[in-house]
Amino acid sequence: MRPFWKKMLSCAMAFVCLTGAAAGLTGCHGSKERAAFEVPESFDTTKQYEITFWAKNDTNIRQTDIYKKTIADFEALYPNITVNLKLYTDYGKIYNDVITNIATQTTPNVCITYPDHIATYLTGSQVVVPLDELMADPAYGLGGSNLEFDSPTQEEVIPQFLKECSLNGHYYALPYMRSTEACYINQDYVEQLGYTVPDVLTWDFIWEVSEAAAKKGADGKYVLNGGDVMIPFIYKSTDNMMIQMLRQKNAGYSTQSGEVEIFNDTTKDILFTIADHVRSGAFSTFKISSYPANFLNAGQCVFAVDSTAGATWMGPDAPLSDISDEAKQSFEVAVRPVPQYDPENMQMISQGPSVCVFYKEDPQEVLASWLFTQYLLTSDVQISYSETEGYVPVTSKAQESAEYQDYLAREGEDADTHYKVKIEAAKLLLNHTQDTFTTPVFSGSASLRDAAGQLIEKTAKSVRRKETVDEAYTDKLFDDVTALYHLNDTLQSTAGKQDLGPLPTTSVVLLSVIGAAWVLILLYVVWQQLQKSKRGD
C-alpha cells in the first residue's frame, strides 16, 4: 500500500485538475483550442455534408418559402450538401441559443445574426470563422471560378454594408439584407392641423405637430380624430431612437474600444424633452403602447417610426396589417427619414441581418457552409427576399439588375408585391445609403444598445407614474441602468479574449455536484486513513 501522503497528494492533484477545468469552463466556455481554419484546395464532392442554417422570419410566410426555395436550388447545385433550416421569430433567441451551444460545441453551421452578437461569439476561441481568405479565394471566394452559381464579386457587395461586418480587422460575416428606420406619417392629419410634411423631418417639427395632435376638446375626446385614443408619436425601437439622437447631436455613445460614453449631459437633455412630451400625451413607445402600425392604421397616430423592413405593416392598405378592416381609417401615407436635428447633415442608422459561419472540425464542412452563405448573396435570392418587405439587396449586382429596377418602377401597381409604402421605404434607404451609420461593435455592445433604449423606456414609465424627472432622477437612472447591464464591467479585454459569461444553469449545477463529490471523496479517504492509523495498520 502506498504511503498515506502519496494517496492524499494524488487525490489532491486530481481535485485541482478537475476544479481548474471547471473554472476554465465557467470563465470562458467555448474556449477549446482548434486548428486554425485553412481553405481547402478543392471541395470534396464525393462526401455528404449536412449543415444547419438558423434564420429569422416573422409571420411573413413568403420569407419562409424563399428560404426553402433557396435551399432546394442550392442542394440541386450541390447534391452532396444537405441544408437543415431552423426558423426563429426573434434575433435575440438566435443569439441566446448560439451562446448556449458554444459551450457544447453544437453551434449551427450558418447563422443569421448581427455584428453586436458576433462580437460576443468571438470572445470564445475559434467560434466564428474569419471570412477574409474565403472571400478572396480565387476558386471558391466571391466570384470564384469553381462555383456552381453566379456569385457577386467582393467589389459588387455594397462597401458600406460589407464594412459593417468587419470586426478587429477581419470580416466575420457577409451582409444579407439591409434596412434603416423610417417615419410613416398620416399626411391627412398633418395637413388637417395646418402643417405640410417636409422632405426632411426635424425634431422640432415632430414635437410641435405631436403636441397639436394631443389636444382634447371640452367633451374629453381628441379634436383631431374625435376619438378616445390618440398617440401622436410612437417609436418602435427606443434604442435606435436614443442612438440616432446622440449621433445627430455629435454626443457620446461609445468609443471603438468599448468605452461607454452615453451617460452625458446631452443624454439628460434628450430625456427631459422626452419626459415633457410623454407628460402631455404626445409621445409613447412600442413597449408601453404596442405596435405603432396598429395605431397608425386605425387613425390613432400621426407619426410612427419603425424599420423600413416593417413597411408591409404600415398604412390602411398594408398587406400585413394586424388590425381588422373595420378598424382601419383611410388616409394618405407619407414616408420620410427619421427626424433630424440638422437636415443638412442627415444621420440615420443602418440595420439588417448578416450571415456568419461557425468553426467545425472538418474544413470541408466549413467550406460547404461558406458555399451556402455565399449563395444567399446571389441576385435571385437577394431580389426575392427584398421584395417581401422594405429591405434592399446588399449587392450592386442585384440593385442594378433589370429585374430589381423593374420592381422599383412598378411602385403602387398593387397593394401586395408592389405596395407603394413598401417600395417607398426601400427607395428611402437606396437614396440615403451614404447617410447611414453603425455603432461601434465590441463584446458588450449589445448590452449598451439595450441600455440606450432602457433610458427612454424607464423615463417614459416614470412620467406615466407621475414621478418627477429631474437632475436627481437622471443621475439615479444612469446608475441603475449601468448596474442592470453591467456597464461598469470591462467590455473589451486588452488580450482580445474575454469571458462569454456564466454557463447555462444545468452546467453550473453539474460542475458544482462534481466538485462536491470530490470533496466528499477526499474526506472519506482522510477518514479511512485515520481509522487505519488507530488500528495500527
KEMAR-974381 format. One record per residue (C-alpha): residue number from 1; residue in one letter; chain; x, y, z. Coordinates in pm, whole numbers. Example, Ala and Ser with C-alpha at 12.3 -4.5 7.8 and 13.67 -1.06 7.14 Angstrom:
REM KEMAR-974381
   resi   resn   chain       px       py       pz
      1      a       A     1230     -450      780
      2      s       A     1367     -106      714
***
This chain:
REM KEMAR-974381
   resi   resn   chain       px       py       pz
      1      m       A        0        0        0
      2      r       A      130      345      -90
      3      p       A      209      583      198
      4      f       A      -77      794      320
      5      w       A       74     1121      198
      6      k       A      112      990     -158
      7      k       A     -254      896     -171
      8      m       A     -351     1238      -46
      9      l       A     -126     1408     -300
     10      s       A     -272     1202     -582
     11      c       A     -628     1285     -479
     12      a       A     -543     1649     -429
     13      m       A     -391     1674     -776
     14      a       A     -698     1514     -930
     15      f       A     -919     1757     -743
     16      v       A     -714     2057     -854
     17      c       A     -719     1944    -1216
     18      l       A    -1093     1891    -1216
     19      t       A    -1180     2215    -1041
     20      g       A     -934     2401    -1262
     21      a       A    -1102     2265    -1571
     22      a       A    -1441     2352    -1428
     23      a       A    -1327     2706    -1355
     24      g       A    -1197     2737    -1708
     25      l       A    -1528     2625    -1850
     26      t       A    -1721     2860    -1625
     27      g       A    -1498     3157    -1702
     28      c       A    -1466     3118    -2077
     29      h       A    -1683     2842    -2216
     30      g       A    -1629     2759    -2577
     31      s       A    -1254     2821    -2549
     32      k       A    -1130     2479    -2659
     33      e       A     -843     2531    -2900
     34      r       A     -881     2408    -3255
     35      a       A     -654     2410    -3552
     36      a       A     -686     2736    -3745
     37      f       A     -910     2701    -4049
     38      e       A     -742     2687    -4386
     39      v       A     -931     2696    -4714
     40      p       A     -914     2351    -4878
     41      e       A     -760     2339    -5225
     42      s       A    -1078     2183    -5360
     43      f       A    -1426     2094    -5243
     44      d       A    -1475     1720    -5199
     45      t       A    -1797     1638    -5383
     46      t       A    -1766     1263    -5310
     47      k       A    -1866     1305    -4945
     48      q       A    -2202     1403    -4799
     49      y       A    -2225     1710    -4576
     50      e       A    -2516     1809    -4357
     51      i       A    -2519     2169    -4241
     52      t       A    -2762     2364    -4023
     53      f       A    -2890     2712    -4104
     54      w       A    -3052     2921    -3832
     55      a       A    -3262     3201    -3979
     56      k       A    -3522     3453    -3866
     57      n       A    -3858     3547    -4004
     58      d       A    -4174     3694    -3854
     59      t       A    -4519     3596    -3973
     60      n       A    -4430     3655    -4337
     61      i       A    -4478     3312    -4492
     62      r       A    -4318     3435    -4815
     63      q       A    -3984     3464    -4640
     64      t       A    -4010     3105    -4526
     65      d       A    -4092     2998    -4881
     66      i       A    -3790     3189    -5013
     67      y       A    -3562     3018    -4762
     68      k       A    -3699     2679    -4864
     69      k       A    -3663     2753    -5237
     70      t       A    -3312     2886    -5183
     71      i       A    -3212     2567    -5004
     72      a       A    -3371     2347    -5271
     73      d       A    -3196     2536    -5553
     74      f       A    -2863     2521    -5369
     75      e       A    -2894     2147    -5299
     76      a       A    -2966     2091    -5669
     77      l       A    -2631     2255    -5749
     78      y       A    -2452     2069    -5468
     79      p       A    -2626     1729    -5424
     80      n       A    -2374     1628    -5158
     81      i       A    -2479     1914    -4925
     82      t       A    -2797     1896    -4718
     83      v       A    -2911     2218    -4552
     84      n       A    -3136     2190    -4246
     85      l       A    -3335     2508    -4179
     86      k       A    -3434     2619    -3828
     87      l       A    -3651     2929    -3809
     88      y       A    -3673     3175    -3522
     89      t       A    -3912     3465    -3467
     90      d       A    -3658     3677    -3280
     91      y       A    -3289     3761    -3329
     92      g       A    -3243     3759    -2952
     93      k       A    -3347     3393    -2933
     94      i       A    -3093     3302    -3201
     95      y       A    -2827     3487    -3003
     96      n       A    -2914     3311    -2678
     97      d       A    -2917     2968    -2841
     98      v       A    -2579     3026    -3005
     99      i       A    -2427     3135    -2671
    100      t       A    -2566     2822    -2506
    101      n       A    -2442     2595    -2784
    102      i       A    -2090     2741    -2785
    103      a       A    -2036     2565    -2451
    104      t       A    -2114     2226    -2604
    105      q       A    -1964     2299    -2948
    106      t       A    -2302     2242    -3111
    107      t       A    -2338     2576    -3284
    108      p       A    -2510     2586    -3623
    109      n       A    -2301     2594    -3938
    110      v       A    -2455     2913    -4074
    111      c       A    -2649     3173    -3879
    112      i       A    -2842     3493    -3944
    113      t       A    -2703     3741    -3695
    114      y       A    -2589     4095    -3612
    115      p       A    -2232     4224    -3565
    116      d       A    -2307     4306    -3199
    117      h       A    -2384     3939    -3144
    118      i       A    -2078     3820    -3336
    119      a       A    -1858     4035    -3111
    120      t       A    -1976     3828    -2815
    121      y       A    -1934     3499    -3002
    122      l       A    -1573     3599    -3075
    123      t       A    -1485     3606    -2706
    124      g       A    -1467     3230    -2735
    125      s       A    -1167     3078    -2912
    126      q       A    -1224     2993    -3280
    127      v       A    -1601     3003    -3271
    128      v       A    -1677     3216    -3577
    129      v       A    -1471     3170    -3894
    130      p       A    -1294     3481    -4029
    131      l       A    -1402     3510    -4392
    132      d       A    -1112     3710    -4539
    133      e       A     -934     3414    -4701
    134      l       A    -1260     3253    -4809
    135      m       A    -1380     3575    -4971
    136      a       A    -1051     3620    -5158
    137      d       A    -1004     3257    -5265
    138      p       A     -984     3252    -5648
    139      a       A    -1169     2921    -5674
    140      y       A    -1437     2939    -5404
    141      g       A    -1434     3303    -5296
    142      l       A    -1671     3578    -5402
    143      g       A    -1699     3549    -5781
    144      g       A    -1481     3234    -5765
    145      s       A    -1403     3026    -6075
    146      n       A    -1511     2691    -5927
    147      l       A    -1855     2795    -5803
    148      e       A    -2168     2634    -5941
    149      f       A    -2358     2965    -5927
    150      d       A    -2319     3328    -6030
    151      s       A    -2169     3482    -5721
    152      p       A    -2112     3856    -5680
    153      t       A    -1753     3972    -5657
    154      q       A    -1633     4146    -5342
    155      e       A    -1643     4476    -5530
    156      e       A    -2013     4417    -5603
    157      v       A    -2104     4397    -5234
    158      i       A    -2206     4749    -5124
    159      p       A    -1886     4868    -4947
    160      q       A    -2071     5038    -4661
    161      f       A    -2270     4723    -4587
    162      l       A    -1965     4498    -4606
    163      k       A    -1769     4729    -4376
    164      e       A    -2033     4672    -4108
    165      c       A    -1924     4306    -4098
    166      s       A    -1562     4390    -4015
    167      l       A    -1450     4333    -3655
    168      n       A    -1093     4366    -3528
    169      g       A     -960     4399    -3881
    170      h       A    -1129     4087    -4019
    171      y       A    -1458     4010    -4189
    172      y       A    -1664     3772    -3976
    173      a       A    -1988     3790    -4173
    174      l       A    -2147     3879    -4504
    175      p       A    -2434     4127    -4513
    176      y       A    -2761     3959    -4608
    177      m       A    -3025     4235    -4616
    178      r       A    -3019     4598    -4513
    179      s       A    -3281     4836    -4377
    180      t       A    -3299     5159    -4183
    181      e       A    -3575     5334    -3992
    182      a       A    -3849     5544    -4150
    183      c       A    -4118     5772    -4018
    184      y       A    -4459     5667    -4152
    185      i       A    -4694     5965    -4146
    186      n       A    -5069     6021    -4162
    187      q       A    -5036     6306    -4408
    188      d       A    -5407     6392    -4388
    189      y       A    -5377     6459    -4013
    190      v       A    -5069     6677    -4059
    191      e       A    -5248     6890    -4317
    192      q       A    -5565     6897    -4106
    193      l       A    -5357     7056    -3829
    194      g       A    -5237     7323    -4071
    195      y       A    -4891     7186    -4150
    196      t       A    -4716     7050    -4459
    197      v       A    -4497     6739    -4444
    198      p       A    -4139     6847    -4528
    199      d       A    -3894     6634    -4727
    200      v       A    -3676     6604    -4416
    201      l       A    -3843     6597    -4077
    202      t       A    -3688     6782    -3785
    203      w       A    -3735     6700    -3419
    204      d       A    -3883     7044    -3362
    205      f       A    -4144     6979    -3632
    206      i       A    -4230     6636    -3493
    207      w       A    -4275     6765    -3137
    208      e       A    -4476     7071    -3245
    209      v       A    -4722     6875    -3459
    210      s       A    -4747     6598    -3199
    211      e       A    -4837     6846    -2928
    212      a       A    -5104     6995    -3152
    213      a       A    -5243     6648    -3219
    214      a       A    -5264     6574    -2845
    215      k       A    -5525     6845    -2781
    216      k       A    -5864     6741    -2644
    217      g       A    -6199     6912    -2673
    218      a       A    -6442     7003    -2397
    219      d       A    -6600     6659    -2431
    220      g       A    -6268     6492    -2342
    221      k       A    -6222     6348    -2690
    222      y       A    -5929     6425    -2916
    223      v       A    -6004     6710    -3153
    224      l       A    -5800     6560    -3438
    225      n       A    -5986     6228    -3475
    226      g       A    -6288     6279    -3249
    227      g       A    -6199     5961    -3063
    228      d       A    -6092     5843    -2721
    229      v       A    -5746     5727    -2837
    230      m       A    -5471     5933    -2997
    231      i       A    -5096     5880    -2954
    232      p       A    -4950     6136    -3194
    233      f       A    -4594     5998    -3200
    234      i       A    -4491     5634    -3136
    235      y       A    -4138     5499    -3167
    236      k       A    -4085     5125    -3216
    237      s       A    -3715     5088    -3126
    238      t       A    -3615     5327    -2848
    239      d       A    -3256     5205    -2854
    240      n       A    -3231     5328    -3214
    241      m       A    -3408     5649    -3113
    242      m       A    -3151     5735    -2847
    243      i       A    -2855     5622    -3057
    244      q       A    -2961     5835    -3356
    245      m       A    -3040     6142    -3145
    246      l       A    -2694     6126    -2985
    247      r       A    -2527     6075    -3321
    248      q       A    -2715     6369    -3474
    249      k       A    -2602     6588    -3184
    250      n       A    -2243     6459    -3213
    251      a       A    -2268     6346    -2850
    252      g       A    -2101     6048    -2685
    253      y       A    -2231     5693    -2711
    254      s       A    -1923     5469    -2704
    255      t       A    -1571     5452    -2836
    256      q       A    -1450     5190    -3083
    257      s       A    -1266     5014    -2798
    258      g       A    -1579     4981    -2587
    259      e       A    -1560     5278    -2354
    260      v       A    -1914     5379    -2252
    261      e       A    -1991     5747    -2314
    262      i       A    -2370     5751    -2318
    263      f       A    -2416     5890    -1966
    264      n       A    -2367     6257    -2050
    265      d       A    -2547     6592    -2031
    266      t       A    -2683     6564    -2385
    267      t       A    -2850     6236    -2294
    268      k       A    -3008     6406    -1993
    269      d       A    -3143     6689    -2210
    270      i       A    -3292     6435    -2450
    271      l       A    -3461     6252    -2164
    272      f       A    -3601     6576    -2022
    273      t       A    -3752     6659    -2363
    274      i       A    -3900     6312    -2399
    275      a       A    -4044     6334    -2048
    276      d       A    -4221     6660    -2137
    277      h       A    -4391     6503    -2440
    278      v       A    -4484     6186    -2255
    279      r       A    -4642     6403    -1986
    280      s       A    -4859     6583    -2242
    281      g       A    -4962     6258    -2410
    282      a       A    -4783     6345    -2734
    283      f       A    -4532     6057    -2726
    284      s       A    -4518     5689    -2639
    285      t       A    -4320     5377    -2723
    286      f       A    -4391     5033    -2861
    287      k       A    -4309     4865    -2529
    288      i       A    -4561     5085    -2349
    289      s       A    -4841     5111    -2605
    290      s       A    -4789     4831    -2866
    291      y       A    -4712     4829    -3238
    292      p       A    -4701     5175    -3400
    293      a       A    -4861     5036    -3717
    294      n       A    -5177     4935    -3533
    295      f       A    -5236     5290    -3407
    296      l       A    -5135     5447    -3739
    297      n       A    -5368     5228    -3943
    298      a       A    -5658     5291    -3704
    299      g       A    -5623     5668    -3732
    300      q       A    -5492     5696    -3376
    301      c       A    -5139     5813    -3455
    302      v       A    -4975     6081    -3670
    303      f       A    -4607     5975    -3673
    304      a       A    -4499     5610    -3644
    305      v       A    -4128     5527    -3657
    306      d       A    -4040     5169    -3746
    307      s       A    -3795     4982    -3964
    308      t       A    -3818     5011    -4341
    309      a       A    -3837     4632    -4325
    310      g       A    -4170     4678    -4146
    311      a       A    -4327     4879    -4428
    312      t       A    -4563     4598    -4524
    313      w       A    -4749     4660    -4195
    314      m       A    -4781     5036    -4237
    315      g       A    -5086     5212    -4387
    316      p       A    -5455     5131    -4439
    317      d       A    -5378     4916    -4746
    318      a       A    -5082     4734    -4588
    319      p       A    -5078     4368    -4694
    320      l       A    -4969     4250    -4348
    321      s       A    -5177     4485    -4131
    322      d       A    -5267     4328    -3795
    323      i       A    -5599     4507    -3737
    324      s       A    -5941     4435    -3881
    325      d       A    -6064     4610    -4192
    326      e       A    -6340     4772    -3985
    327      a       A    -6081     4937    -3758
    328      k       A    -5878     5087    -4043
    329      q       A    -5904     5451    -4144
    330      s       A    -5839     5573    -4497
    331      f       A    -5556     5827    -4530
    332      e       A    -5253     5918    -4739
    333      v       A    -4927     5773    -4607
    334      a       A    -4607     5974    -4637
    335      v       A    -4271     5802    -4585
    336      r       A    -3977     6006    -4461
    337      p       A    -3637     5953    -4298
    338      v       A    -3628     5963    -3918
    339      p       A    -3638     6314    -3763
    340      q       A    -3314     6513    -3772
    341      y       A    -3156     6789    -3567
    342      d       A    -2959     6910    -3870
    343      p       A    -3139     6842    -4203
    344      e       A    -2820     6937    -4391
    345      n       A    -2622     6661    -4217
    346      m       A    -2856     6364    -4204
    347      q       A    -2773     6072    -3976
    348      m       A    -2977     5751    -3983
    349      i       A    -2895     5407    -3854
    350      s       A    -2810     5113    -4080
    351      q       A    -2951     4781    -3971
    352      g       A    -3046     4443    -4106
    353      p       A    -2923     4085    -4077
    354      s       A    -2585     3945    -4174
    355      v       A    -2468     3583    -4204
    356      c       A    -2176     3419    -4025
    357      v       A    -2009     3078    -4047
    358      f       A    -1906     2874    -3742
    359      y       A    -1594     2664    -3694
    360      k       A    -1620     2287    -3734
    361      e       A    -1351     2019    -3711
    362      d       A    -1377     1928    -4081
    363      p       A    -1254     2210    -4310
    364      q       A    -1466     2064    -4590
    365      e       A    -1777     2112    -4376
    366      v       A    -1677     2474    -4322
    367      l       A    -1628     2516    -4697
    368      a       A    -1974     2368    -4760
    369      s       A    -2115     2620    -4511
    370      w       A    -1934     2903    -4688
    371      l       A    -2072     2798    -5026
    372      f       A    -2425     2819    -4891
    373      t       A    -2357     3150    -4718
    374      q       A    -2226     3293    -5041
    375      y       A    -2526     3159    -5231
    376      l       A    -2750     3383    -5018
    377      l       A    -2591     3681    -5196
    378      t       A    -2691     3569    -5545
    379      s       A    -2925     3809    -5719
    380      d       A    -3224     3573    -5731
    381      v       A    -3218     3527    -5354
    382      q       A    -3144     3892    -5282
    383      i       A    -3422     4028    -5503
    384      s       A    -3682     3773    -5397
    385      y       A    -3626     3834    -5027
    386      s       A    -3611     4213    -5060
    387      e       A    -3948     4212    -5232
    388      t       A    -4115     4058    -4926
    389      e       A    -4058     4369    -4712
    390      g       A    -3880     4704    -4728
    391      y       A    -3530     4554    -4731
    392      v       A    -3278     4640    -5001
    393      p       A    -3031     4395    -5160
    394      v       A    -2673     4421    -5036
    395      t       A    -2505     4392    -5375
    396      s       A    -2484     4638    -5663
    397      k       A    -2526     4335    -5888
    398      a       A    -2880     4284    -5757
    399      q       A    -2967     4651    -5709
    400      e       A    -2874     4742    -6065
    401      s       A    -3032     4437    -6227
    402      a       A    -3316     4485    -6473
    403      e       A    -3542     4270    -6252
    404      y       A    -3496     4484    -5943
    405      q       A    -3522     4811    -6131
    406      d       A    -3849     4690    -6282
    407      y       A    -3975     4605    -5932
    408      l       A    -3900     4957    -5809
    409      a       A    -4057     5116    -6116
    410      r       A    -4388     4939    -6052
    411      e       A    -4441     5119    -5719
    412      g       A    -4810     5133    -5629
    413      e       A    -4918     4898    -5907
    414      d       A    -5086     4677    -5646
    415      a       A    -5122     4653    -5268
    416      d       A    -4913     4338    -5244
    417      t       A    -4575     4284    -5412
    418      h       A    -4563     4642    -5537
    419      y       A    -4723     4802    -5232
    420      k       A    -4646     5174    -5257
    421      v       A    -4533     5230    -4897
    422      k       A    -4301     4928    -4905
    423      i       A    -4122     5038    -5221
    424      e       A    -4102     5398    -5096
    425      a       A    -3932     5268    -4780
    426      a       A    -3680     5072    -4987
    427      k       A    -3608     5374    -5205
    428      l       A    -3553     5581    -4891
    429      l       A    -3256     5364    -4797
    430      l       A    -3129     5338    -5155
    431      n       A    -3126     5718    -5175
    432      h       A    -2967     5768    -4832
    433      t       A    -2718     5483    -4801
    434      q       A    -2437     5738    -4761
    435      d       A    -2624     5900    -4471
    436      t       A    -2636     5579    -4265
    437      f       A    -2408     5480    -3980
    438      t       A    -2350     5193    -3739
    439      t       A    -2239     5195    -3377
    440      p       A    -1904     5051    -3260
    441      v       A    -1907     4675    -3219
    442      f       A    -1736     4506    -2925
    443      s       A    -1811     4244    -2662
    444      g       A    -2082     4413    -2461
    445      s       A    -2207     4646    -2734
    446      a       A    -2536     4457    -2747
    447      s       A    -2589     4535    -2377
    448      l       A    -2508     4900    -2433
    449      r       A    -2765     4913    -2712
    450      d       A    -3028     4770    -2477
    451      a       A    -2928     5024    -2214
    452      a       A    -2982     5311    -2459
    453      g       A    -3342     5205    -2510
    454      q       A    -3399     5149    -2140
    455      l       A    -3311     5510    -2063
    456      i       A    -3609     5622    -2271
    457      e       A    -3842     5342    -2160
    458      k       A    -3779     5396    -1790
    459      t       A    -3816     5772    -1823
    460      a       A    -4147     5735    -2006
    461      k       A    -4281     5490    -1749
    462      s       A    -4175     5714    -1461
    463      v       A    -4363     6007    -1612
    464      r       A    -4674     5794    -1652
    465      r       A    -4641     5705    -1282
    466      k       A    -4633     6079    -1200
    467      e       A    -4272     6065    -1083
    468      t       A    -4052     6373    -1105
    469      v       A    -3793     6358    -1381
    470      d       A    -3513     6597    -1291
    471      e       A    -3137     6601    -1247
    472      a       A    -3150     6374     -942
    473      y       A    -3376     6132    -1130
    474      t       A    -3142     6103    -1431
    475      d       A    -2838     6058    -1206
    476      k       A    -3006     5764    -1035
    477      l       A    -3133     5632    -1368
    478      f       A    -2780     5631    -1506
    479      d       A    -2659     5436    -1202
    480      d       A    -2948     5188    -1223
    481      v       A    -2903     5121    -1594
    482      t       A    -2526     5091    -1553
    483      a       A    -2578     4822    -1289
    484      l       A    -2858     4647    -1478
    485      y       A    -2646     4600    -1791
    486      h       A    -2311     4560    -1611
    487      l       A    -2169     4856    -1799
    488      n       A    -1900     4909    -1536
    489      d       A    -1752     4573    -1627
    490      t       A    -1465     4563    -1875
    491      l       A    -1629     4542    -2216
    492      q       A    -1317     4483    -2418
    493      s       A    -1028     4267    -2298
    494      t       A     -683     4402    -2383
    495      a       A     -587     4046    -2463
    496      g       A     -859     4031    -2725
    497      k       A    -1037     3749    -2547
    498      q       A    -1298     3758    -2277
    499      d       A    -1548     3553    -2082
    500      l       A    -1874     3468    -2253
    501      g       A    -2047     3499    -1920
    502      p       A    -2186     3225    -1699
    503      l       A    -2259     2880    -1828
    504      p       A    -2619     2762    -1851
    505      t       A    -2771     2674    -1511
    506      t       A    -2765     2299    -1578
    507      s       A    -2393     2309    -1649
    508      v       A    -2322     2511    -1334
    509      v       A    -2521     2264    -1125
    510      l       A    -2340     1967    -1281
    511      l       A    -1997     2117    -1218
    512      s       A    -2095     2203     -860
    513      v       A    -2212     1846     -795
    514      i       A    -1888     1706     -936
    515      g       A    -1683     1941     -718
    516      a       A    -1884     1848     -409
    517      a       A    -1841     1478     -486
    518      w       A    -1464     1517     -496
    519      v       A    -1468     1697     -162
    520      l       A    -1665     1408      -10
    521      i       A    -1424     1155     -162
    522      l       A    -1127     1336      -11
    523      l       A    -1296     1349      329
    524      y       A    -1372      977      308
    525      v       A    -1009      894      221
    526      v       A     -887     1102      516
    527      w       A    -1136      928      749
    528      q       A    -1024      583      625
    529      q       A     -659      663      685
    530      l       A     -733      789     1035
    531      q       A     -922      468     1115
    532      k       A     -634      257      986
    533      s       A     -387      458     1193
    534      k       A     -592      394     1506
    535      r       A     -592       18     1432
    536      g       A     -219       22     1369
    537      d       A     -247      -95     1006
***
